[in-house]
Amino acid sequence: MNTTRILIITAILGLGSASVGGLSGCAAMGTGKSTGEYIDDAALTAKVKAELYRDPQVSGMAVNVDTYKGIVQLNGFVDSAQQKQRAEQIARNIPGVQDVQNKLSVKTATNQ
């Protein structure tokens, strides 16, 4: 390969990585989190959600999971107080979770 082609490829790769770096910085903009915190929180959310799906007692589909700086918030509806407690226990057992805010609501006859 000649020198000109090598320089062109290097320039393209450099621009591509700069774009990716810039986009990853944009992802965290407006959240008050660094890019690393944003990625860590996304990973925690995914881990909690995966464990909720695996658990036979809790319907992961009905539980929304949000994470901010290691604090997991559970939102949505469950069928019983036991499911609510189990969902919180699952979230607390994920390594890296700092705290859990359990805002799950137990379904009643009026909100089903």
trRosetta pair geometry for C-beta under 8 A, 3 or more apart (Angstrom, degrees):
i j d omega theta_ij theta_ji phi_ij phi_ji
1 5 4.9 -110 -177 82 99 129
1 6 5.7 117 121 -57 117 89
2 5 5.3 95 60 10 74 101
2 6 7.2 -137 102 -5 39 91
3 6 5.6 -56 -149 36 34 113
3 7 6.3 34 155 -19 68 105
4 7 5.8 -55 -150 36 31 110
4 8 6.4 30 153 -19 65 106
5 8 5.6 -54 -147 36 33 112
5 9 6.2 31 156 -17 67 106
6 9 5.9 -56 -147 39 29 109
6 10 6.2 30 154 -20 64 109
7 10 5.7 -55 -144 38 29 113
7 11 6.3 31 155 -21 64 106
8 11 5.7 -55 -149 35 29 111
8 12 6.4 28 154 -18 64 106
9 12 5.7 -54 -148 36 32 111
9 13 6.3 30 155 -16 66 106
10 13 5.8 -56 -146 39 30 109
10 14 6.2 33 154 -22 64 108
11 14 5.6 -55 -147 36 29 114
11 15 6.4 28 156 -16 64 105
12 15 5.9 -55 -149 37 30 109
12 16 6.3 32 153 -21 64 107
13 16 5.6 -54 -147 36 32 114
13 17 6.4 25 158 -14 66 105
14 17 6.1 -57 -147 38 28 103
14 18 6.3 29 154 -19 64 108
15 18 5.6 -55 -145 37 32 113
15 19 6.3 35 154 -23 65 104
16 19 5.7 -54 -151 32 30 112
16 20 6.5 27 153 -16 64 105
17 20 5.6 -50 -146 37 37 111
17 21 6.2 39 153 -19 66 106
18 21 5.7 -55 -147 39 31 113
18 22 6.2 32 154 -20 64 107
19 22 5.7 -56 -147 38 29 111
19 23 6.2 27 155 -18 65 107
20 23 5.7 -55 -146 37 30 109
20 24 6.3 29 156 -19 65 105
21 24 5.9 -54 -146 34 29 108
21 25 6.6 30 154 -17 62 105
22 25 5.7 -56 -154 36 32 112
22 26 6.5 34 149 -22 65 105
23 26 5.3 -52 -149 33 37 114
23 27 6.6 48 151 -32 65 95
24 27 5.5 -38 -153 17 38 118
24 28 7.5 25 155 -8 60 99
24 35 5.1 58 146 -144 97 135
25 28 6.4 -65 -162 38 36 101
25 29 6.8 51 142 -42 67 99
25 35 5.8 -65 -96 -65 48 125
26 29 5.2 -39 -152 8 43 122
27 35 6.8 80 65 -124 101 85
27 38 5.8 149 118 142 101 156
28 31 5.5 -94 -166 42 54 118
28 33 5.2 -112 -156 87 104 80
28 34 6.0 0 177 163 160 18
28 35 4.6 -125 -18 -82 141 53
28 37 7.1 98 -134 62 128 88
28 38 4.1 -131 -95 -31 95 143
31 38 6.1 101 72 -95 154 107
31 68 7.9 -153 -180 -127 101 95
33 37 3.8 -128 -171 92 106 122
33 38 4.8 139 106 -58 125 77
33 41 6.8 -48 -151 -4 167 138
33 68 7.4 -141 -59 -152 130 72
33 69 6.6 -158 -102 -67 110 82
34 37 4.7 97 51 7 75 101
34 38 7.0 -134 96 -7 40 87
35 38 5.5 -53 -149 35 33 115
35 39 6.4 30 154 -16 66 105
36 39 5.9 -56 -148 38 30 108
36 40 6.2 30 154 -18 66 108
37 40 5.5 -54 -143 39 32 112
37 41 6.1 32 157 -19 66 106
37 69 6.0 -11 -167 -100 126 67
38 41 6.0 -56 -148 37 26 110
38 42 6.4 27 153 -19 62 107
39 42 5.6 -54 -147 36 32 112
39 43 6.4 33 153 -20 65 105
40 43 5.7 -55 -150 35 31 111
40 44 6.4 30 152 -18 65 105
40 70 7.3 -22 129 -70 120 78
40 96 6.9 -144 -177 -176 102 134
41 44 5.6 -52 -147 36 33 111
41 45 6.3 37 153 -21 65 104
41 67 4.1 -178 -164 106 86 107
41 68 6.3 30 -132 -98 144 24
41 69 6.9 -21 -78 -42 121 24
41 70 7.1 -102 -93 -51 81 38
42 45 5.7 -51 -149 34 31 114
42 46 6.4 31 153 -18 64 106
42 67 7.4 -158 -61 58 23 121
43 46 5.7 -55 -149 37 32 111
43 47 6.3 31 153 -19 66 106
43 96 7.7 -8 99 103 107 164
44 47 5.7 -55 -146 36 32 110
44 48 6.3 30 157 -17 67 106
44 67 4.7 135 85 -126 116 168
44 70 6.8 146 -54 -123 169 48
44 72 6.4 -130 144 -77 119 106
44 94 6.4 123 -151 126 80 136
44 96 5.5 -134 -92 106 110 120
44 97 6.0 138 -157 -79 124 76
45 48 6.0 -57 -147 38 28 108
45 49 6.1 25 156 -17 64 111
45 65 5.0 155 -150 117 79 109
45 66 6.8 -5 -109 -129 122 21
45 67 4.6 -136 -59 2 90 116
45 72 7.4 163 -92 -121 62 95
46 49 5.8 -57 -143 40 28 111
46 50 6.2 31 157 -22 64 108
47 50 5.8 -54 -146 35 28 112
47 51 6.5 24 157 -15 63 106
47 94 5.0 130 118 -148 122 132
47 96 7.9 89 46 52 154 123
48 51 6.0 -60 -151 38 30 107
48 52 6.4 32 152 -21 65 106
48 65 4.9 170 95 -149 124 154
48 67 7.5 150 10 -59 137 120
48 72 5.7 135 -70 -140 163 146
48 90 6.9 115 -152 123 74 97
48 91 4.9 28 -135 -114 121 80
48 94 5.4 -87 -76 -26 76 158
48 97 7.2 92 -72 -81 117 131
49 52 5.7 -54 -149 35 32 113
49 53 6.5 34 153 -20 64 104
49 60 6.0 100 -170 -167 64 119
49 63 7.8 -174 -118 93 70 99
49 65 5.1 -140 -66 27 89 141
50 53 5.7 -54 -152 34 32 112
50 54 6.5 28 152 -18 64 108
50 60 7.9 33 -117 -134 8 156
51 54 5.6 -55 -146 37 35 112
51 55 6.4 40 155 -31 66 104
51 90 4.9 174 124 -179 121 114
51 91 7.8 172 74 -74 130 44
51 93 7.7 -168 -179 76 164 106
51 94 6.6 -148 -1 -74 150 108
52 55 5.9 -51 -148 24 31 113
52 58 5.3 -80 -156 109 79 125
52 59 7.9 12 161 110 98 22
52 60 3.6 128 115 -102 97 94
52 63 5.4 -113 -171 63 155 138
52 65 7.3 -173 -5 -47 146 131
52 87 6.2 32 -116 -130 110 87
52 90 5.9 134 -78 110 67 155
52 91 8.0 14 -60 -60 105 83
53 60 3.7 -62 -71 20 59 161
53 61 7.8 79 -105 -42 84 66
54 60 7.8 57 7 -39 45 138
55 58 4.6 28 91 35 125 96
55 60 7.4 124 40 -49 89 98
55 86 6.7 165 164 152 149 120
55 90 5.9 -86 -45 -88 149 144
57 82 7.1 -91 -179 130 128 102
57 83 6.0 -165 149 -106 90 75
57 86 5.0 -51 102 143 133 172
58 63 6.6 2 168 -20 113 142
58 78 6.8 -42 -136 -124 82 123
58 83 5.2 137 -103 -158 74 88
58 86 5.3 -159 -52 102 113 116
58 87 4.9 136 -130 -75 147 86
58 90 6.8 -106 23 -9 155 148
59 62 4.5 46 99 15 113 108
59 63 7.0 149 91 -12 63 93
59 78 7.1 167 38 -121 93 74
59 79 7.7 79 3 -12 119 103
59 83 7.6 3 12 -161 77 138
60 63 5.8 -70 -144 42 39 105
62 76 5.0 153 151 158 65 130
62 77 5.5 -74 174 69 119 71
62 78 6.4 145 105 -84 128 55
63 74 5.8 -26 -167 -160 107 98
63 75 7.4 133 -163 69 56 41
63 76 4.6 -157 -112 50 36 143
63 78 7.0 22 -73 -67 100 99
63 87 5.6 -170 -114 -140 154 141
63 104 6.6 -27 -119 -101 96 118
64 74 7.3 139 75 -161 55 45
64 75 4.3 -25 64 69 108 94
64 76 4.9 142 5 -45 80 110
65 72 6.3 -24 -161 -164 95 102
65 73 7.4 147 -156 76 45 53
65 74 6.2 -15 -101 -103 69 64
65 75 7.9 -172 -71 26 26 76
65 91 7.4 -179 -126 -104 117 120
66 72 7.4 146 80 -157 43 52
66 73 4.7 -15 64 58 94 103
66 75 7.1 23 4 2 107 115
67 70 7.0 9 -176 -106 104 9
67 71 6.8 156 -154 75 62 41
67 72 5.1 -24 -98 -98 87 66
67 73 7.4 -176 -81 16 36 72
67 97 8.0 -102 -124 -115 119 82
68 71 5.5 -24 68 59 74 94
68 73 7.4 16 11 -8 98 111
69 98 7.3 -26 125 22 72 147
70 96 6.3 -127 -129 159 97 72
70 97 6.4 152 -177 -146 76 30
70 98 3.5 69 129 -9 117 114
70 99 7.4 78 121 19 87 69
71 97 7.9 87 -116 -166 24 71
71 98 5.4 -54 -70 69 64 107
71 99 4.8 -9 -122 62 88 94
71 100 7.5 180 -165 -83 64 23
71 101 6.5 41 165 -12 104 104
72 91 4.8 -153 100 -174 151 126
72 94 7.7 81 -42 50 154 130
72 97 5.3 -28 -11 -139 122 112
72 99 7.3 -167 30 92 68 47
72 100 5.0 -18 70 -111 99 73
72 101 7.2 -170 95 27 48 69
73 100 7.7 153 -90 -164 30 54
73 101 4.4 -15 -109 67 78 108
73 103 6.2 9 -175 10 93 116
74 87 5.6 130 -156 136 157 122
74 88 6.6 -121 14 -82 151 69
74 91 6.3 -127 -53 -39 120 155
74 100 6.7 17 -10 -174 107 101
74 101 7.1 -174 23 89 68 56
74 102 5.1 -3 51 -125 117 58
74 103 6.2 172 82 38 61 66
74 104 5.2 -25 124 -44 110 98
75 103 5.1 -7 -95 83 70 110
75 104 6.8 177 -138 -82 16 54
76 104 5.9 -18 66 -122 67 80
76 105 7.4 -139 112 31 29 80
77 104 7.0 137 -110 -168 17 79
77 105 5.3 -35 -105 73 70 89
77 106 7.5 102 -158 -137 71 11
77 107 5.1 69 179 -64 116 91
77 111 7.1 -156 -117 127 139 118
78 83 3.8 -164 174 104 129 123
78 84 5.1 -178 54 -63 144 71
78 87 6.6 -140 -71 -18 148 137
78 104 5.3 23 -2 171 112 129
78 105 7.5 162 25 80 70 40
78 106 6.0 -41 74 -106 81 58
78 107 6.9 -140 88 -9 30 89
79 83 5.6 79 48 3 74 151
79 106 7.3 10 134 -154 15 75
79 107 5.6 -26 -113 32 44 118
80 83 4.8 105 57 3 77 97
80 84 7.2 -133 103 -3 47 86
80 106 6.2 24 -149 -140 13 113
81 84 5.4 -51 -151 35 38 117
81 85 6.3 37 152 -18 68 105
81 106 5.7 -24 -66 -83 61 147
82 85 5.8 -54 -147 39 31 109
82 86 6.1 33 153 -21 65 109
83 86 5.5 -53 -141 38 31 113
83 87 6.3 36 157 -23 65 103
83 104 7.8 -127 112 149 88 150
83 106 7.8 134 57 -111 101 86
84 87 6.0 -53 -151 31 27 111
84 88 6.8 24 152 -14 60 106
84 102 6.5 102 176 173 92 126
84 104 4.6 -173 -126 89 93 129
84 106 5.9 -70 -37 -68 132 93
85 88 5.8 -57 -154 37 33 111
85 89 6.3 35 150 -21 67 107
86 89 5.5 -53 -146 36 33 114
86 90 6.4 38 154 -23 66 102
87 90 5.8 -50 -150 31 31 113
87 91 6.6 28 153 -16 63 106
87 102 7.1 130 92 -131 102 109
87 104 6.1 89 67 -41 148 158
88 91 5.8 -57 -150 37 33 110
88 92 6.2 31 154 -19 67 108
88 100 5.3 142 -151 124 82 146
88 102 4.4 -31 -86 -81 119 136
88 104 7.8 -128 -48 11 93 126
89 92 5.8 -56 -145 37 29 111
89 93 6.4 26 157 -20 63 110
90 93 6.1 -65 -154 35 27 109
90 94 7.4 37 150 -34 61 96
91 94 6.1 -46 -163 9 38 113
91 97 5.9 158 160 -141 73 163
91 100 4.6 115 104 -110 127 133
91 102 8.0 174 41 -82 143 91
92 97 6.1 -144 -128 99 30 138
92 100 5.3 -84 -67 -14 82 136
93 97 7.9 33 52 36 21 135
94 97 4.7 81 72 -21 92 121
97 100 6.5 19 167 -60 128 90
105 111 7.2 -36 130 103 132 159
107 111 5.8 -139 -143 86 65 94
107 112 5.1 73 -178 -83 120 86
108 111 5.5 64 48 24 78 93
108 112 7.2 -133 84 -30 33 91
109 112 6.3 -46 -143 8 27 118
